[in-house]
Structures are given as structure tokens and as C-alpha cells.
């Protein structure tokens, strides 16, 4: 529920102005956040996913804490750092495989997700268009659609 003071503020184009942010939020937005590197976080073994290797234990479990890991992006080659907080999230919250590490930078991860999503959409559209073509063939041409896809069989007609 907005106060009268807020309802009375109207911009020139007829739209209402957004409510002002509280002072504490405004101060938090302006405060610079330090980059945290070199931090070690303890491993909570009870929250880890299942280890599928009966022969070895990952290094971070043996150590008992996470450390920053440097890697080179496999797509663009830029050096990156897999921070301890992200490792903790991956292994303990998301239950990621304990033998995986970061291989792509954030930009290339986003591009890969977009590429896979586009491929899935194209595949789904292809299945839909094939199904619609089969329906048309069945309805208008009285052709068995399964017969048109088998190699080595002649089409009826």
C-alpha cells in the first residue's frame, strides 16, 4: 500500500515514479564490495554428493577445505579462478560430481547454455514439423508415414 505522498508523485508522461529506496539499501548499493580471493572454506563432508570412485578421494576432501583453483577456459583460453565459495556451492549445495572442476569462464558458460537451448528448440521444432508432415501425408495422400522413412522400401503408389 502506497502512501499519499507516493501516489501524488506522477511523472510528466503520466506514469508513477518508483518508490524511493530506503537509505540502508542505497548505502549498500554504493559501498564497494571487495573481491575475496585466497580465502579457504571448510568442507562439510555430510553435505557432499556421492563419490562414485571406490579408489580415491578428491584433494579438497583430503585437505578438508576449499582453495581457489585457477583454470584456462577451454573455449576462449582466458585464465580464470574458480573461487572457494563457488566450489562450496557446486559440491555441497548443487551436489555436483566431486571429480569435476570449472572449465569455462562465465561468458563462455552463458554462450554454451544459449547454444544448447537453441539446439534443443531446433530439435523439438523438427520433431513437431515431422509430426505435422506425417499427419498431412496420412490425411491427404493416404500414405503410411512409417513406410516413407524406411530405407530400401518403395513408397506405395
LONUTI-906602 format. One record per atom (N, C-alpha, C, O, CB): residue in one letter; y, x negated, z negated. Coordinates in steps of 0.05 Angstrom, whole numbers, padded with zeros to 5 digits, always signed. Glycine has a CB too. Layout:
# residues N
AYXZ;...
***
This chain:
# residues 157
X-00023-00017+00000;X+00000+00000+00000;X+00025-00018+00000;X+00028-00035-00017;X+00000+00019-00024;X+00041-00014+00019;X+00065-00030+00022;X+00088-00018+00005;X+00090+00007+00002;X+00073-00033+00051;X+00105-00034-00004;X+00128-00025-00019;X+00149-00015+00000;X+00148-00021+00024;X+00139-00047-00037;X+00169-00001-00011;X+00191+00010+00006;X+00206-00013+00019;X+00215-00011+00042;X+00210+00027-00011;X+00209-00035+00004;X+00223-00058+00014;X+00210-00068+00040;X+00224-00075+00059;X+00224-00081-00007;X+00183-00069+00040;X+00169-00078+00064;X+00171-00058+00087;X+00175-00065+00110;X+00140-00084+00057;X+00168-00032+00080;X+00169-00011+00101;X+00196-00010+00115;X+00198-00002+00138;X+00163+00016+00089;X+00217-00017+00101;X+00244-00016+00113;X+00250-00039+00131;X+00269-00037+00147;X+00264-00014+00091;X+00234-00060+00130;X+00239-00083+00148;X+00226-00078+00175;X+00201-00078+00176;X+00229-00110+00135;X+00241-00074+00195;X+00230-00069+00222;X+00243-00088+00241;X+00267-00093+00240;X+00234-00039+00230;X+00227-00099+00258;X+00237-00118+00278;X+00252-00103+00300;X+00250-00079+00301;X+00215-00136+00290;X+00265-00117+00317;X+00281-00105+00338;X+00264-00090+00359;X+00273-00071+00371;X+00298-00125+00352;X+00239-00099+00363;X+00222-00085+00383;X+00207-00062+00371;X+00190-00050+00385;X+00203-00105+00395;X+00213-00054+00346;X+00201-00031+00334;X+00175-00036+00318;X+00164-00018+00307;X+00195-00012+00355;X+00166-00061+00318;X+00142-00068+00303;X+00150-00077+00275;X+00171-00089+00270;X+00126-00090+00317;X+00131-00072+00256;X+00137-00081+00229;X+00131-00111+00226;X+00114-00122+00239;X+00120-00065+00208;X+00147-00123+00209;X+00143-00152+00203;X+00119-00155+00185;X+00114-00138+00168;X+00168-00165+00191;X+00105-00177+00187;X+00082-00182+00168;X+00093-00186+00140;X+00115-00195+00136;X+00066-00206+00177;X+00076-00178+00120;X+00085-00182+00093;X+00089-00212+00087;X+00074-00228+00098;X+00066-00169+00073;X+00107-00219+00070;X+00112-00247+00063;X+00088-00258+00047;X+00076-00244+00031;X+00138-00251+00047;X+00082-00283+00052;X+00060-00296+00037;X+00070-00302+00009;X+00093-00310+00005;X+00051-00322+00052;X+00052-00300-00010;X+00060-00307-00037;X+00068-00337-00038;X+00058-00353-00022;X+00038-00301-00057;X+00084-00344-00057;X+00094-00372-00059;X+00071-00392-00062;X+00073-00414-00052;X+00114-00375-00082;X+00050-00385-00077;X+00028-00403-00082;X+00014-00410-00056;X+00006-00432-00051;X+00009-00392-00102;X+00010-00389-00038;X-00003-00394-00013;X+00015-00411+00005;X+00005-00429+00019;X-00010-00367+00001;X+00041-00405+00005;X+00059-00421+00022;X+00059-00450+00014;X+00060-00468+00031;X+00087-00409+00020;X+00058-00455-00012;X+00057-00483-00022;X+00031-00496-00014;X+00031-00520-00006;X+00061-00484-00052;X+00009-00482-00015;X-00017-00493-00007;X-00017-00500+00022;X-00029-00520+00030;X-00039-00474-00014;X-00005-00484+00039;X-00004-00490+00068;X+00011-00515+00074;X+00004-00530+00092;X+00008-00467+00083;X+00032-00521+00059;X+00049-00544+00064;X+00038-00569+00052;X+00045-00591+00061;X+00077-00539+00053;X+00021-00567+00032;X+00010-00591+00018;X-00010-00605+00037;X-00028-00593+00046;X-00003-00583-00009;X-00006-00631+00042;X-00025-00645+00059;X-00052-00648+00044;X-00053-00653+00020;X-00014-00673+00067;X-00073-00646+00060;X-00099-00649+00048;X-00110-00676+00055;X-00111-00684+00079;X-00119-00626+00059;X-00117-00692+00035;X-00127-00719+00041;X-00155-00718+00054;X-00171-00701+00047;X-00127-00736+00015;X-00159-00736+00072;X-00186-00739+00084;X-00204-00753+00064;X-00197-00774+00053;X-00185-00754+00111;X-00227-00741+00058;X-00245-00752+00038;X-00267-00766+00053;X-00285-00754+00064;X-00256-00730+00019;X-00266-00793+00053;X-00288-00809+00064;X-00297-00828+00042;X-00281-00835+00024;X-00278-00824+00090;X-00321-00837+00044;X-00331-00856+00024;X-00341-00842-00001;X-00348-00855-00021;X-00310-00876+00017;X-00341-00816-00002;X-00349-00800-00025;X-00380-00798-00024;X-00392-00795-00003;X-00336-00772-00025;X-00392-00799-00047;X-00421-00794-00049;X-00426-00768-00064;X-00413-00763-00084;X-00436-00818-00063;X-00444-00752-00054;X-00451-00727-00067;X-00480-00728-00074;X-00497-00738-00059;X-00445-00703-00048;X-00488-00718-00098;X-00516-00719-00106;X-00533-00699-00089;X-00523-00678-00080;X-00519-00713-00135;X-00558-00706-00086;X-00577-00689-00071;X-00590-00670-00092;X-00600-00679-00112;X-00598-00706-00056;X-00590-00644-00086;X-00604-00624-00102;X-00631-00619-00088;X-00632-00603-00069;X-00587-00598-00106;X-00652-00632-00097;X-00678-00632-00084;X-00689-00603-00084;X-00705-00597-00066;X-00697-00651-00097;X-00682-00587-00103;X-00693-00560-00105;X-00682-00542-00082;X-00694-00522-00076;X-00687-00548-00132;X-00659-00549-00071;X-00647-00532-00050;X-00653-00542-00022;X-00645-00529-00003;X-00617-00532-00054;X-00668-00564-00019;X-00674-00574+00007;X-00695-00557+00021;X-00711-00544+00008;X-00684-00603+00006;X-00694-00557+00048;X-00715-00544+00063;X-00741-00559+00061;X-00742-00580+00048;X-00706-00540+00093;X-00761-00548+00074;X-00787-00561+00073;X-00788-00587+00089;X-00778-00588+00111;X-00809-00541+00083;X-00801-00607+00077;X-00805-00632+00091;X-00831-00630+00106;X-00853-00627+00094;X-00805-00657+00071;X-00830-00632+00133;X-00854-00629+00149;X-00869-00655+00153;X-00889-00656+00168;X-00847-00617+00176;X-00860-00676+00140;X-00873-00702+00143;X-00889-00708+00117;X-00877-00708+00095;X-00853-00725+00149;X-00914-00713+00120;X-00930-00719+00097;X-00930-00749+00090;X-00941-00758+00070;X-00959-00710+00101;X-00917-00765+00107;X-00919-00794+00104;X-00894-00807+00094;X-00895-00830+00084;X-00926-00806+00130;X-00871-00794+00096;X-00846-00808+00089;X-00826-00789+00077;X-00829-00764+00080;X-00834-00822+00114;X-00807-00800+00063;X-00786-00784+00050;X-00760-00794+00063;X-00756-00819+00065;X-00786-00787+00019;X-00741-00777+00070;X-00716-00786+00082;X-00700-00804+00063;X-00704-00803+00039;X-00698-00762+00090;X-00684-00821+00075;X-00669-00841+00059;X-00650-00829+00039;X-00648-00839+00017;X-00653-00860+00078;X-00637-00806+00046;X-00618-00794+00027;X-00633-00783+00003;X-00621-00781-00019;X-00602-00773+00041;X-00657-00774+00007;X-00673-00763-00016;X-00681-00787-00034;X-00680-00784-00059;X-00698-00747-00007;X-00690-00809-00022;X-00698-00832-00038;X-00674-00843-00053;X-00677-00851-00077;X-00709-00854-00020;X-00651-00844-00040;X-00626-00854-00053;X-00618-00835-00076;X-00609-00844-00097;X-00604-00856-00033;X-00620-00809-00071;X-00611-00789-00090;X-00583-00779-00085;X-00573-00763-00101;X-00613-00800-00117;X-00569-00789-00065;X-00542-00780-00058;X-00537-00783-00029;X-00550-00799-00015;X-00521-00796-00075;X-00517-00768-00019;X-00509-00769+00009;X-00487-00790+00012;X-00470-00793-00006;X-00500-00741+00020;X-00487-00804+00035;X-00465-00822+00042;X-00456-00815+00070;X-00471-00804+00086;X-00474-00852+00040;X-00431-00822+00077;X-00421-00818+00104;X-00438-00833+00124;X-00444-00857+00120;X-00391-00826+00106;X-00444-00820+00146;X-00460-00833+00167;X-00444-00834+00192;X-00433-00813+00201;X-00487-00818+00172;X-00441-00857+00204;X-00427-00860+00230;X-00447-00856+00252;X-00470-00864+00250;X-00413-00888+00232;X-00437-00844+00274;X-00454-00839+00297;X-00437-00840+00322;X-00413-00837+00320;X-00470-00812+00295;X-00450-00843+00345;X-00436-00842+00371;X-00445-00816+00384;X-00469-00810+00386;X-00442-00867+00389;X-00426-00800+00393;X-00432-00775+00407;X-00449-00780+00431;X-00442-00797+00447;X-00406-00759+00414;X-00471-00765+00434;X-00488-00770+00457;X-00477-00760+00483;X-00488-00767+00505;X-00515-00758+00452;X-00457-00743+00483;X-00445-00733+00507;X-00421-00750+00516;X-00420-00759+00539;X-00436-00705+00504;X-00402-00755+00498;X-00377-00769+00506;X-00376-00798+00496;X-00359-00813+00505;X-00353-00754+00496;X-00393-00805+00477;X-00394-00832+00467;X-00374-00839+00446;X-00372-00862+00437;X-00391-00851+00489;X-00357-00820+00437;X-00337-00825+00417;X-00351-00829+00390;X-00370-00814+00383;X-00316-00802+00416;X-00342-00848+00374;X-00353-00853+00348;X-00343-00831+00329;X-00320-00822+00330;X-00345-00880+00337;X-00361-00822+00312;X-00355-00801+00293;X-00367-00807+00266;X-00384-00825+00263;X-00364-00773+00303;X-00359-00791+00246;X-00370-00794+00219;X-00381-00767+00210;X-00368-00747+00211;X-00348-00804+00199;X-00407-00767+00202;X-00419-00743+00190;X-00414-00745+00161;X-00428-00760+00146;X-00450-00741+00197;X-00395-00730+00151;X-00386-00732+00123;X-00407-00721+00104;X-00424-00705+00112;X-00360-00716+00120;X-00405-00730+00079;X-00424-00722+00059;X-00425-00692+00054;X-00446-00681+00050;X-00418-00737+00033;X-00402-00679+00054;X-00401-00650+00049;X-00415-00635+00071;X-00429-00615+00065;X-00372-00641+00048;X-00412-00644+00096;X-00426-00630+00118;X-00456-00636+00116;X-00472-00618+00123;X-00415-00640+00145;X-00464-00660+00108;X-00493-00665+00105;X-00505-00647+00083;X-00526-00635+00087;X-00497-00695+00097;X-00490-00645+00061;X-00500-00628+00039;X-00503-00599+00048;X-00523-00586+00042;X-00481-00629+00015;X-00483-00589+00064;X-00485-00562+00074;X-00509-00560+00093;X-00524-00540+00091;X-00459-00554+00089;X-00513-00579+00111;X-00534-00577+00131;X-00561-00577+00118;X-00578-00561+00125;X-00532-00600+00151;X-00566-00595+00099;X-00592-00598+00088;X-00598-00577+00066;X-00621-00568+00064;X-00596-00626+00076;X-00578-00570+00050;X-00583-00553+00026;X-00576-00524+00030;X-00590-00506+00020;X-00568-00564+00003;X-00555-00518+00045;X-00547-00490+00049;X-00560-00479+00074;X-00572-00458+00073;X-00516-00489+00051;X-00557-00493+00097;X-00567-00483+00122;X-00597-00489+00125;X-00610-00479+00143;X-00553-00496+00145;X-00608-00505+00106;X-00637-00512+00106;X-00645-00525+00132;X-00666-00520+00143;X-00654-00487+00102;X-00628-00543+00142;X-00634-00558+00166;X-00657-00578+00162;X-00663-00585+00139;X-00609-00573+00176;X-00669-00586+00184;X-00691-00605+00182;X-00682-00631+00170;X-00660-00641+00177;X-00704-00609+00210;X-00697-00642+00151;X-00688-00666+00137;X-00689-00691+00154;X-00678-00712+00146;X-00706-00670+00113;X-00700-00689+00178;X-00701-00713+00195;X-00680-00712+00217;X-00681-00730+00234;X-00729-00716+00207;X-00662-00693+00217;X-00641-00691+00237;X-00615-00703+00227;X-00610-00703+00203;X-00637-00662+00246;X-00599-00713+00245;X-00572-00723+00239;X-00553-00713+00260;X-00562-00702+00280;X-00572-00754+00237;X-00528-00717+00256;X-00508-00708+00275;X-00510-00726+00300;X-00513-00750+00299;X-00479-00710+00263;X-00508-00713+00323;X-00510-00727+00349;X-00486-00722+00367;X-00481-00737+00386;X-00535-00720+00363;X-00471-00700+00361;X-00448-00693+00378;X-00423-00690+00361;X-00424-00683+00338;X-00453-00667+00393;X-00400-00697+00373;X-00374-00693+00360;X-00368-00663+00360;X-00381-00648+00374;X-00351-00710+00374;X-00349-00654+00343;X-00343-00626+00342;X-00335-00614+00369;X-00343-00591+00375;X-00320-00621+00323;X-00320-00628+00386;X-00312-00618+00412;X-00337-00614+00430;X-00340-00593+00443;X-00292-00637+00426;X-00354-00633+00431;X-00378-00631+00448;X-00398-00610+00437;X-00412-00597+00452;X-00392-00659+00450;X-00399-00607+00410;X-00416-00585+00399;X-00406-00558+00408;X-00422-00541+00416;X-00416-00587+00368;X-00379-00554+00408;X-00368-00529+00417;X-00374-00525+00446;X-00382-00503+00454;X-00338-00528+00412;X-00370-00545+00463;X-00376-00543+00491;X-00405-00537+00497;X-00412-00521+00515;X-00367-00569+00506;X-00423-00549+00481;X-00452-00544+00485;X-00459-00516+00477;X-00475-00503+00491;X-00468-00564+00468;X-00447-00506+00455;X-00452-00478+00447;X-00443-00459+00469;X-00456-00439+00475;X-00438-00471+00421;X-00419-00464+00481;X-00409-00447+00502;X-00427-00448+00527;X-00432-00428+00540;X-00380-00455+00510;X-00437-00472+00533;X-00455-00475+00557;X-00480-00460+00553;X-00490-00446+00571;X-00461-00505+00561;X-00492-00461+00529;X-00517-00447+00523;X-00513-00417+00523;X-00529-00402+00534;X-00529-00456+00496;X-00490-00408+00512;X-00484-00380+00512;X-00481-00369+00541;X-00491-00347+00547;X-00459-00374+00496;X-00468-00385+00558;X-00464-00376+00586;X-00491-00376+00600;X-00496-00358+00616;X-00445-00396+00601;X-00509-00395+00595;X-00535-00395+00607;X-00552-00371+00598;X-00566-00359+00614;X-00550-00422+00601;X-00550-00364+00572;X-00565-00341+00563;X-00555-00316+00576;X-00571-00298+00583;X-00563-00339+00532;X-00529-00313+00578;X-00517-00290+00591;X-00525-00288+00620;X-00532-00266+00629;X-00486-00290+00588;X-00525-00310+00634;X-00533-00310+00662;X-00563-00303+00665;X-00570-00288+00683;X-00528-00338+00675;X-00579-00313+00647;X-00608-00306+00647;X-00612-00276+00642;X-00628-00263+00656;X-00623-00323+00626;X-00597-00266+00622;X-00600-00237+00616;X-00590-00220+00639;X-00602-00200+00646;X-00584-00230+00590;X-00568-00228+00652;X-00558-00213+00675;X-00578-00214+00698;X-00581-00195+00712;X-00531-00225+00684;X-00590-00237+00702;X-00610-00240+00723;X-00634-00221+00718;X-00644-00209+00737;X-00620-00268+00725;X-00643-00219+00693;X-00665-00201+00687;X-00657-00172+00692;X-00672-00156+00703;X-00674-00204+00658;X-00632-00165+00684;X-00622-00138+00689;X-00620-00132+00719;X-00628-00110+00727;X-00595-00134+00675;X-00610-00151+00734;X-00607-00146+00763;X-00634-00144+00776;X-00638-00128+00794;X-00590-00168+00776;X-00654-00161+00767;X-00681-00159+00778;X-00693-00132+00771;X-00706-00120+00788;X-00698-00181+00767;X-00689-00122+00747;X-00700-00096+00739;X-00687-00074+00755;X-00701-00055+00763;X-00695-00091+00709;X-00661-00076+00760;X-00648-00055+00776;X-00658-00056+00805;X-00661-00035+00818;X-00618-00058+00775;X-00662-00080+00816;X-00673-00082+00843;X-00701-00071+00845;X-00707-00057+00865;X-00672-00111+00853;X-00717-00076+00825;X-00744-00064+00825;X-00743-00034+00824;X-00759-00020+00837;X-00760-00075+00801;X-00724-00023+00808;X-00722+00006+00807;X-00713+00018+00833;X-00724+00038+00842;X-00702+00014+00785;X-00695+00004+00847;X-00686+00014+00873;X-00709+00012+00893;X-00713+00031+00909;X-00662-00003+00883;X-00724-00010+00893;X-00746-00013+00911;X-00767+00008+00906;X-00779+00019+00925;X-00758-00041+00909;X-00772+00014+00881;X-00792+00034+00874;X-00783+00062+00883;X-00799+00077+00894;X-00798+00033+00844;X-00758+00067+00879;X-00748+00094+00884;X-00744+00100+00914;X-00753+00121+00924;X-00722+00098+00870;X-00732+00081+00929;X-00724+00087+00956;X-00744+00076+00977;X-00747+00088+00998;X-00698+00075+00961;X-00757+00054+00971;X-00774+00043+00991;X-00803+00049+00986;X-00820+00042+01003;X-00770+00013+00992;X-00809+00060+00963;X-00837+00067+00956;X-00855+00042+00957;X-00877+00042+00967;X-00849+00089+00973;X-00843+00020+00947;X-00857-00006+00947;X-00864-00013+00918;X-00848-00009+00900;X-00840-00028+00960;X-00888-00023+00914;X-00896-00033+00888;X-00881-00059+00883;X-00886-00079+00896;X-00927-00037+00886;X-00862-00059+00863;X-00847-00084+00858;X-00863-00108+00850;X-00855-00130+00854;X-00825-00079+00838;X-00886-00103+00837;X-00903-00126+00829;X-00916-00139+00854;X-00921-00163+00853;X-00925-00117+00810;X-00920-00124+00875;X-00932-00136+00899;X-00912-00154+00913;X-00921-00172+00927;X-00941-00113+00918;X-00886-00149+00910;X-00867-00166+00925;X-00863-00193+00912;X-00852-00211+00925;X-00840-00152+00926;X-00872-00197+00887;X-00867-00222+00873;X-00891-00241+00874;X-00889-00264+00868;X-00860-00217+00845;X-00915-00230+00880;X-00939-00247+00880;X-00940-00264+00905;X-00939-00254+00928;X-00964-00230+00877;X-00942-00291+00902;X-00944-00307+00926;X-00972-00303+00939;X-00992-00300+00926;X-00940-00337+00919;X-00971-00304+00965;X-00996-00302+00980;X-01004-00274+00987;X-01023-00270+01003;X-01018-00315+00965;X-00990-00254+00976;X-00996-00226+00983;X-00976-00216+01003;X-00952-00221+01001;X-00996-00208+00958;X-00985-00201+01022;X-00967-00190+01042;X-00955-00165+01030;X-00967-00150+01015;X-00982-00184+01068;X-00931-00160+01039;X-00917-00136+01030;X-00928-00111+01044;X-00935-00113+01068;X-00886-00138+01034;X-00931-00089+01030;X-00941-00065+01044;X-00920-00055+01064;X-00896-00058+01060;X-00947-00043+01023;X-00929-00043+01084;X-00911-00031+01103;X-00917-00037+01130;X-00903-00028+01149;X-00884-00040+01099;
***
